[in-house]
Amino acid sequence: MPEGRQTLPDHPDRLELVNMEISDLGYKVIAQYVVLGPYDFVTTIEAPENRDMRSGMSKLRRLRRWVWG
């Protein structure tokens, strides 16, 4: 599977799609950063409650949108 930074030039709308998925779960994207190292991007997300965040991240993980360290 190509890394995010490799696919972004061909699919510049990818970050917006990820943000929409996060928003659809009822969360708010606070910030996004492109970083060096094992991860291409870091996204800071706000959820109403911690338990909501755990549930939503499980849903996103099942969609294989995220890589966990």
C-alpha positions in Angstrom: 0.0 0.0 0.0 1.5 3.4 -1.0 2.3 5.9 1.7 0.0 8.9 2.2 2.6 11.4 1.0 3.0 9.3 -2.3 -0.7 9.3 -3.1 -1.5 12.9 -2.2 -0.2 14.4 -5.5 -2.5 12.2 -7.5 -5.4 12.5 -5.0 -5.2 16.0 -3.4 -8.8 15.7 -2.2 -7.8 12.8 0.1 -7.3 14.9 3.2 -10.6 16.5 2.7 -12.3 13.1 2.4 -10.6 12.0 5.6 -11.8 15.2 7.3 -15.4 14.4 6.1 -15.2 10.9 7.5 -14.1 12.4 10.9 -16.8 15.0 10.7 -19.5 12.4 9.9 -18.6 10.7 13.2 -19.4 13.9 15.0 -15.8 14.9 15.7 -13.9 18.1 14.9 -10.5 18.3 13.1 -8.5 20.8 15.2 -5.2 20.6 13.2 -3.3 18.6 10.6 0.4 18.4 10.1 2.7 16.7 7.5 5.5 15.1 9.5 8.8 13.2 8.9 9.3 9.8 10.2 7.1 6.7 10.3 3.9 8.6 9.9 3.1 11.0 7.0 0.4 13.0 8.7 -0.8 13.8 12.3 -4.4 14.9 12.8 -5.6 16.4 16.1 -9.3 15.5 16.6 -11.8 16.7 19.2 -14.7 14.5 20.4 -17.4 15.3 22.9 -16.4 12.5 25.2 -13.4 10.1 25.4 -15.6 7.1 25.0 -16.9 8.6 21.8 -13.4 8.9 20.5 -12.5 5.3 21.2 -15.7 4.1 19.4 -15.1 6.4 16.4 -11.4 5.4 16.0 -12.5 1.8 16.0 -14.9 2.5 13.2 -12.2 4.3 11.2 -9.7 1.6 11.8 -12.1 -1.0 10.4 -12.4 1.1 7.3 -8.5 0.8 7.0 -8.1 4.6 6.8 -5.6 4.8 9.6 -2.3 3.2 10.5 -1.7 2.7 14.2 1.8 2.4 15.7 
